[in-house]
Amino acid sequence: MVDFTVAIPTYNGEFRLPDVLEQLRSQLHTETLSWEVIVVDNNSQDRTANIVRSFQANFPCPLRYSLETQQGSAYARQRGIQEAQSDLIGFLDDDNVPDSNWVVAAYQFAQTHPEAGAFGSLIQGDFEVEPPQEFKRILPFLAITERGSKPLCYQSQKKLLPPSAGLVVRKKVWLDNVPKHPVLIGRVGKDMLAGEDTEVLSYIQQAGWEIWYNPDMKVLHKIPVWRFEKAYLIRLFRGIGLSRHVTRTIGVKPWQRSILFLAYMANDLRKIILHLVKYRTQIKTNLVVACEMELFVSSLMSPIYLWRKGYLNKRKRS
């Protein structure tokens, strides 16, 4: 029986993956644990497979390579779930460097919180270039998660969930509650439609499982300078906004959806108007303000966009 599985979805991670594997090779206090690492190659076109092979010869636990050719991080995570030999699966992206006790901290938290269907890490940014102070309010959208020094249970009414980076899930909880064919699959090519991690966790939370934040699981998220460029950030916030109709309506009965649709539309319009009133002279000059406006407008357009692109029909089929 394997106690813990680390699954690392990666796409063209040749230069990012080594730091993650090196840190996993140096994990502390795992002598009494039976654990494994699976690198899920999401159809990479670089030397990712060779990198994994180079680490396999000298690794403290089984290190396996798995190829998932269907593009999208949702498919890569599904592959990790299927291949894991443990009921506890910790996901790390290929730019997430875990603390030296991340594995044991994750395993111990699962033992003391059996009601937790999933729980996330404390994620700090490892910035290639330190971002301006004003960027602080949009950093959570880059999977930076610092919610204090004590464990925290996410409340469903607050509509706040952790990112998939540094996330631990129970395999049985995932298999019992997450559809095999999710609506949102992650960013593919130029399509920045996001929200696949929120979709998964929403299903788990709707089923009655608790979702937690565990500050003892620390992760450094490497963020290159190009992620602060305007073209990238605007596309990122557009993709987050356009996905929101899916995550907002999980667990909602069909007869409630039209009411909820109108309520969210009114709230999105309110946010847009307030933002315009407050920042009308900064929309074109302040990148943070522009990102927030893109999020509000894209959230308003989300149901129309998803319907026109066929995503809502995909939900019906699943």
C-alpha positions in Angstrom: 0.0 0.0 0.0 1.4 3.4 -1.0 0.8 6.2 1.6 1.2 9.2 -0.7 1.5 10.0 -4.4 3.0 13.2 -5.8 1.6 13.9 -9.3 3.3 16.5 -11.5 1.4 17.5 -14.7 3.9 19.2 -17.1 3.9 20.5 -20.6 7.4 21.3 -22.1 8.8 21.4 -18.6 12.4 20.5 -19.5 13.9 23.5 -17.8 11.3 23.8 -14.9 10.9 20.2 -13.9 14.5 19.6 -12.5 14.1 22.0 -9.6 10.9 20.3 -8.5 12.3 16.8 -8.8 15.5 17.9 -7.0 13.5 19.2 -4.1 11.3 16.1 -3.9 14.5 14.0 -3.9 15.6 15.9 -0.8 12.3 15.5 1.2 12.8 15.1 5.0 11.2 12.6 7.4 9.8 10.3 4.8 11.7 7.2 6.0 8.5 5.6 7.4 6.3 6.6 4.4 5.7 4.6 1.3 5.4 7.2 -1.4 5.8 7.7 -5.1 6.1 10.4 -7.8 4.4 10.4 -11.1 5.3 12.9 -13.8 2.4 13.3 -16.2 3.7 14.5 -19.5 0.9 16.4 -21.2 2.1 15.8 -24.8 5.4 17.8 -24.4 7.6 18.5 -27.5 10.8 18.9 -25.6 13.2 16.7 -23.5 10.8 16.3 -20.6 10.9 12.4 -20.8 14.7 12.4 -20.8 14.7 14.6 -17.7 12.5 12.2 -15.8 14.7 9.2 -16.9 17.8 11.0 -15.7 16.3 11.3 -12.2 14.9 7.8 -12.0 18.3 6.1 -11.4 18.8 8.0 -8.1 15.5 8.8 -6.4 14.3 7.9 -2.9 11.0 6.5 -4.0 9.5 5.1 -7.3 9.5 7.9 -9.9 7.2 7.1 -12.8 6.7 8.7 -16.2 3.2 8.8 -17.7 2.2 10.3 -21.1 -1.2 12.0 -21.5 -1.6 13.1 -25.1 -5.0 14.8 -24.7 -4.1 18.4 -24.2 -5.3 20.2 -21.1 -4.3 20.3 -17.4 -7.6 18.7 -16.5 -6.8 15.6 -18.6 -3.3 15.5 -17.1 -4.6 15.6 -13.5 -7.2 12.9 -14.4 -4.3 10.7 -15.6 -2.5 11.3 -12.3 -5.6 10.3 -10.4 -5.9 7.1 -12.4 -2.3 6.1 -12.1 -1.8 6.9 -8.4 -1.4 3.9 -6.2 -2.3 5.9 -3.1 -5.6 7.3 -1.9 -3.7 10.6 -1.2 -2.5 12.5 -4.2 -0.6 15.8 -4.0 -0.4 17.9 -7.2 2.5 20.1 -8.0 2.9 22.1 -11.2 6.3 22.0 -12.9 7.0 25.5 -11.5 6.1 24.7 -7.9 9.0 24.0 -5.7 7.9 22.3 -2.4 9.4 22.9 1.0 11.6 20.0 2.2 8.9 18.7 4.5 6.0 19.1 2.1 5.2 15.4 1.6 5.2 14.6 5.3 3.2 17.7 6.2 0.6 16.8 3.6 0.4 13.2 4.8 0.0 14.2 8.5 -2.7 16.8 7.7 -4.7 14.1 5.9 -4.5 11.9 9.0 -5.7 14.6 11.4 -8.4 15.9 9.1 -10.3 12.9 7.8 -13.2 15.2 6.9 -11.0 17.1 4.3 -11.7 15.9 0.8 -8.9 18.2 -0.4 -6.5 20.8 1.0 -4.2 23.3 -0.4 -0.7 24.7 0.4 0.7 28.0 1.5 2.1 29.3 -1.8 4.6 32.1 -2.0 5.9 33.8 -5.1 9.5 33.3 -6.3 9.6 36.3 -8.7 12.2 36.7 -11.4 11.6 40.4 -11.0 9.8 41.8 -7.9 6.4 43.1 -9.0 5.2 46.6 -8.2 3.4 47.0 -4.8 0.1 47.7 -6.6 0.2 44.1 -8.1 -0.4 42.7 -4.6 -4.2 42.7 -5.0 -4.1 40.5 -8.2 -1.4 38.0 -7.0 -4.0 35.5 -5.8 -4.9 35.1 -9.5 -1.3 33.9 -10.1 -1.8 31.1 -7.6 -0.2 32.9 -4.7 -2.0 31.7 -1.6 -1.0 33.1 1.8 -4.0 32.9 4.2 -2.2 33.1 7.6 -0.2 30.7 9.8 -3.2 28.5 11.0 -5.2 25.9 9.1 -8.4 27.3 7.5 -11.6 25.6 6.3 -12.9 27.2 3.1 -16.6 28.2 3.5 -18.8 27.5 0.5 -20.8 30.7 0.8 -17.6 32.8 0.3 -17.0 31.3 -3.2 -13.3 31.0 -2.5 -11.2 27.9 -3.1 -7.5 27.0 -3.4 -5.6 26.6 -6.7 -4.6 23.2 -8.0 -1.0 24.1 -7.4 0.1 22.4 -4.2 -3.3 20.7 -3.8 -3.8 17.3 -2.1 -7.0 15.3 -2.8 -8.3 12.0 -1.8 -8.5 9.7 -4.8 -11.8 8.1 -3.8 -13.4 11.5 -3.2 -12.3 12.6 -6.7 -13.5 9.5 -8.4 -16.9 9.5 -6.6 -17.7 13.2 -7.2 -15.8 14.7 -10.2 -17.2 14.0 -13.7 -14.9 12.0 -16.0 -15.4 14.7 -18.6 -15.2 18.1 -17.0 -16.4 21.2 -18.8 -13.2 23.2 -18.2 -9.9 21.5 -19.3 -7.4 24.3 -18.7 -5.4 26.6 -20.9 -4.6 25.1 -24.2 -2.6 27.0 -26.8 -4.0 30.5 -27.2 -7.2 29.6 -25.3 -6.7 30.9 -21.8 -10.1 29.6 -20.4 -9.3 28.7 -16.8 -11.3 27.5 -13.8 -10.6 23.8 -14.2 -9.3 23.5 -10.6 -12.3 25.5 -9.2 -14.7 23.2 -11.1 -13.1 20.1 -9.5 -13.1 21.5 -6.0 -16.7 22.8 -6.4 -17.9 19.3 -7.1 -16.0 17.9 -4.0 -17.4 20.7 -1.8 -20.9 20.3 -3.1 -20.7 16.6 -2.1 -20.2 17.6 1.5 -16.4 17.3 1.8 -14.5 20.0 3.5 -11.7 21.9 1.6 -8.8 23.2 3.8 -5.8 25.5 3.7 -2.7 23.9 5.4 0.1 26.5 6.0 2.5 23.7 7.0 2.7 22.7 3.3 4.8 25.4 1.8 5.4 25.9 -1.9 7.4 28.4 -3.9 5.8 29.3 -7.2 8.3 30.4 -9.7 7.0 33.4 -11.7 9.0 34.6 -14.7 8.9 38.3 -15.6 6.7 37.8 -18.7 3.8 36.9 -16.5 3.5 40.5 -15.6 3.3 41.7 -19.2 0.1 43.3 -20.2 -0.7 40.9 -23.1 -0.4 37.9 -20.8 -2.3 39.3 -17.8 -5.3 40.6 -19.9 -5.6 37.1 -21.5 -5.3 35.5 -18.1 -8.1 37.6 -16.5 -10.3 37.2 -19.6 -10.0 33.4 -19.3 -10.8 33.4 -15.6 -13.8 35.6 -16.1 -15.2 33.6 -19.1 -15.1 30.3 -17.1 -17.1 31.6 -14.2 -20.6 30.6 -15.4 -19.5 27.0 -15.1 -18.1 27.2 -11.6 -21.0 29.5 -10.4 -23.7 27.0 -11.4 -22.3 23.7 -10.1 -24.9 22.0 -7.9 -27.6 24.5 -9.0 -30.9 22.9 -9.9 -32.0 23.6 -13.5 -35.1 25.7 -12.4 -32.8 27.9 -10.3 -30.3 28.7 -13.1 -32.3 31.5 -14.8 -32.8 33.3 -11.5 -29.1 32.9 -10.7 -28.1 34.0 -14.2 -30.0 37.3 -13.7 -28.6 37.8 -10.2 -25.0 37.3 -11.3 -25.5 39.5 -14.3 -26.9 42.3 -12.1 -23.9 41.9 -9.7 -21.4 41.9 -12.6 -22.9 45.0 -14.0 -22.8 46.7 -10.6 -19.1 45.8 -10.3 -18.3 47.2 -13.8 -20.2 50.5 -13.0 -18.5 50.9 -9.6 -15.1 50.2 -11.2 -15.7 52.8 -13.9 -16.7 55.4 -11.4 -13.7 54.7 -9.1 -11.0 54.3 -11.8 -12.4 56.0 -14.9 -9.2 57.8 -15.6 -7.0 54.8 -15.0 -8.6 52.0 -17.1 -6.1 52.5 -19.9 -3.0 53.5 -17.9 -3.1 51.2 -14.8 -2.5 47.5 -15.6 -4.0 46.2 -12.3 -7.2 48.3 -12.9 -7.4 47.1 -16.5 -7.1 43.4 -15.4 -9.9 43.8 -12.8 -12.1 45.4 -15.5 -11.4 42.6 -17.9 -12.4 40.1 -15.2 -15.7 41.9 -14.5 -16.6 42.2 -18.2 -15.6 38.7 -19.0 -17.6 37.3 -16.0 -20.6 39.1 -17.4 -20.1 37.6 -20.8 -19.3 34.1 -19.5 -22.7 32.4 -20.1 -23.0 33.7 -23.6 -19.4 32.8 -24.5 -19.7 29.3 -23.1 -23.0 28.7 -24.9 -21.7 29.9 -28.2 -18.5 27.8 -27.9 -20.5 24.6 -27.0 -19.1 24.3 -23.4 -22.6 24.1 -21.9 -23.6 21.3 -24.2 -20.5 19.5 -22.9 -21.9 19.8 -19.4 -25.2 18.2 -20.4 -23.4 15.2 -21.9 -21.3 14.6 -18.8 
